């Protein structure tokens, strides 16, 4: 299984890099892409390698992570919206002399490999061996899963999150909570891991208050979950002077805690709304002013919701809590009238337990080719739009 897992990872790593390089020759975006053909001869090797393997990934959030590595955080340029663990780890490799963009890709690629390895071990706790391979394909073929190979933080977050779940299933509560703290240092959604860890602890106590009180030391580990996020808030408050709590409403309080006030430099309009309100605004946009971005987001989100529904009945309660919280939070994040659900498929991807739970329902001769084709087509399509900067992941 480990060899097969490595082959799958390597295939998607090479596929993604080759595809974005090819698309960059059709519509070059960066200065290097515009000035250097993909198959130019006589170029220095380092310039050609940067042109082919690095420059095509310099899109959207990757630009902000590069800015953090090269210039550090600032409260005035939007970088404070991005949590520190991912660019921090990449900065180590950049400090050792690697190209900053290569450093980001190295971290995300290795994190993706680690995530898939632990994902396999976690899935094996609930699935028979004949379903494991298909579950991996279901995960890596999710339309937005190409970001696991891009200079984005999702791969590192998922590695921390799946480790947290796996360690909790092994009853290693303090290590599980520590991984959740690392997840919170990677993305805001790491805070959600408090819910499944608390439920796993509750079930381990036999759903008994008396037993729970007797294992109070294990329950103390849960304070580790928000600890990483508190460190990040302290940095924003003391070093960046970028933390301004707005308690005028619950949604405003959530937004001001989870998102930097300077985030408008990245996305001009963004806030948390009740999910039904944000969804209504998205549907209104879909039918009154449709564009490729809103169609892509709703189609990809629809595919995710179908997989969620298929796996819901067989999902562990802790998985349900996590997947539901990720889904609600994703549909509550409103990013303005132009692109109301920017990054929706990427945010939903974080609810990885749905791909484990849905596997037995989908891994059947009649459904298997249909889902693999749908997901594969979605994967290539979203990667294509990402490469052209025609869709905001």
ChimeraX attribute file (.defattr): number of C-alpha atoms within 10 A of each C-alpha:
attribute: neighborCount
match mode: 1-to-1
recipient: residues
	/A:1	11
	/A:2	10
	/A:3	8
	/A:4	10
	/A:5	17
	/A:6	13
	/A:7	12
	/A:8	17
	/A:9	21
	/A:10	14
	/A:11	11
	/A:12	17
	/A:13	18
	/A:14	12
	/A:15	15
	/A:16	22
	/A:17	18
	/A:18	15
	/A:19	15
	/A:20	23
	/A:21	22
	/A:22	17
	/A:23	18
	/A:24	24
	/A:25	17
	/A:26	14
	/A:27	13
	/A:28	21
	/A:29	17
	/A:30	15
	/A:31	10
	/A:32	16
	/A:33	20
	/A:34	14
	/A:35	10
	/A:36	17
	/A:37	16
	/A:38	19
	/A:39	11
	/A:40	8
	/A:41	10
	/A:42	7
	/A:43	11
	/A:44	8
	/A:45	10
	/A:46	8
	/A:47	12
	/A:48	20
	/A:49	13
	/A:50	16
	/A:51	24
	/A:52	23
	/A:53	17
	/A:54	22
	/A:55	22
	/A:56	25
	/A:57	27
	/A:58	18
	/A:59	19
	/A:60	17
	/A:61	19
	/A:62	18
	/A:63	13
	/A:64	21
	/A:65	29
	/A:66	22
	/A:67	17
	/A:68	21
	/A:69	21
	/A:70	13
	/A:71	10
	/A:72	14
	/A:73	21
	/A:74	18
	/A:75	18
	/A:76	14
	/A:77	15
	/A:78	19
	/A:79	24
	/A:80	25
	/A:81	24
	/A:82	22
	/A:83	21
	/A:84	21
	/A:85	20
	/A:86	25
	/A:87	26
	/A:88	17
	/A:89	15
	/A:90	25
	/A:91	25
	/A:92	14
	/A:93	17
	/A:94	19
	/A:95	13
	/A:96	9
	/A:97	10
	/A:98	15
	/A:99	17
	/A:100	23
	/A:101	24
	/A:102	19
	/A:103	24
	/A:104	29
	/A:105	23
	/A:106	19
	/A:107	23
	/A:108	26
	/A:109	23
	/A:110	17
	/A:111	22
	/A:112	24
	/A:113	22
	/A:114	19
	/A:115	22
	/A:116	24
	/A:117	19
	/A:118	19
	/A:119	25
	/A:120	22
	/A:121	16
	/A:122	20
	/A:123	22
	/A:124	15
	/A:125	11
	/A:126	15
	/A:127	17
	/A:128	10
	/A:129	13
	/A:130	11
	/A:131	18
	/A:132	23
	/A:133	17
	/A:134	20
	/A:135	24
	/A:136	21
	/A:137	17
	/A:138	25
	/A:139	21
	/A:140	24
	/A:141	22
	/A:142	24
	/A:143	28
	/A:144	28
	/A:145	24
	/A:146	24
	/A:147	23
	/A:148	28
	/A:149	28
	/A:150	27
	/A:151	30
	/A:152	23
	/A:153	28
	/A:154	26
	/A:155	29
	/A:156	25
	/A:157	30
	/A:158	27
	/A:159	24
	/A:160	28
	/A:161	29
	/A:162	27
	/A:163	25
	/A:164	28
	/A:165	27
	/A:166	19
	/A:167	19
	/A:168	21
	/A:169	17
	/A:170	10
	/A:171	15
	/A:172	15
	/A:173	24
	/A:174	21
	/A:175	16
	/A:176	27
	/A:177	32
	/A:178	22
	/A:179	26
	/A:180	33
	/A:181	28
	/A:182	27
	/A:183	34
	/A:184	29
	/A:185	28
	/A:186	27
	/A:187	22
	/A:188	17
	/A:189	22
	/A:190	25
	/A:191	20
	/A:192	22
	/A:193	28
	/A:194	19
	/A:195	18
	/A:196	21
	/A:197	28
	/A:198	19
	/A:199	16
	/A:200	21
	/A:201	22
	/A:202	16
	/A:203	14
	/A:204	16
	/A:205	16
	/A:206	12
	/A:207	13
	/A:208	11
	/A:209	11
	/A:210	10
	/A:211	13
	/A:212	18
	/A:213	12
	/A:214	11
	/A:215	14
	/A:216	10
	/A:217	12
	/A:218	17
	/A:219	18
	/A:220	12
	/A:221	18
	/A:222	23
	/A:223	14
	/A:224	20
	/A:225	28
	/A:226	23
	/A:227	19
	/A:228	23
	/A:229	25
	/A:230	15
	/A:231	14
	/A:232	18
	/A:233	21
	/A:234	15
	/A:235	16
	/A:236	20
	/A:237	13
	/A:238	10
	/A:239	12
	/A:240	15
	/A:241	13
	/A:242	21
	/A:243	21
	/A:244	13
	/A:245	15
	/A:246	14
	/A:247	13
	/A:248	8
	/A:249	9
	/A:250	13
	/A:251	16
	/A:252	16
	/A:253	16
	/A:254	16
	/A:255	20
	/A:256	19
	/A:257	18
	/A:258	19
	/A:259	20
	/A:260	21
	/A:261	19
	/A:262	19
	/A:263	19
	/A:264	16
	/A:265	13
	/A:266	15
	/A:267	13
	/A:268	10
	/A:269	15
	/A:270	20
	/A:271	16
	/A:272	23
	/A:273	19
	/A:274	16
	/A:275	17
	/A:276	12
	/A:277	14
	/A:278	22
	/A:279	18
	/A:280	12
	/A:281	16
	/A:282	24
	/A:283	17
	/A:284	14
	/A:285	18
	/A:286	17
	/A:287	11
	/A:288	8
	/A:289	11
	/A:290	14
	/A:291	13
	/A:292	11
	/A:293	20
	/A:294	24
	/A:295	15
	/A:296	21
	/A:297	24
	/A:298	17
	/A:299	14
	/A:300	22
	/A:301	23
	/A:302	13
	/A:303	17
	/A:304	22
	/A:305	15
	/A:306	13
	/A:307	21
	/A:308	24
	/A:309	13
	/A:310	19
	/A:311	22
	/A:312	19
	/A:313	12
	/A:314	17
	/A:315	20
	/A:316	15
	/A:317	15
	/A:318	20
	/A:319	25
	/A:320	22
	/A:321	19
	/A:322	22
	/A:323	24
	/A:324	18
	/A:325	17
	/A:326	22
	/A:327	22
	/A:328	14
	/A:329	19
	/A:330	25
	/A:331	24
	/A:332	21
	/A:333	23
	/A:334	24
	/A:335	20
	/A:336	17
	/A:337	14
	/A:338	15
	/A:339	20
	/A:340	25
	/A:341	26
	/A:342	22
	/A:343	18
	/A:344	25
	/A:345	25
	/A:346	23
	/A:347	20
	/A:348	22
	/A:349	27
	/A:350	23
	/A:351	22
	/A:352	19
	/A:353	25
	/A:354	29
	/A:355	26
	/A:356	28
	/A:357	26
	/A:358	22
	/A:359	25
	/A:360	19
	/A:361	13
	/A:362	23
	/A:363	20
	/A:364	12
	/A:365	8
	/A:366	9
	/A:367	11
	/A:368	15
	/A:369	13
	/A:370	12
	/A:371	18
	/A:372	18
	/A:373	12
	/A:374	14
	/A:375	24
	/A:376	18
	/A:377	15
	/A:378	21
	/A:379	20
	/A:380	18
	/A:381	15
	/A:382	25
	/A:383	24
	/A:384	19
	/A:385	18
	/A:386	21
	/A:387	25
	/A:388	18
	/A:389	14
	/A:390	12
	/A:391	20
	/A:392	20
	/A:393	23
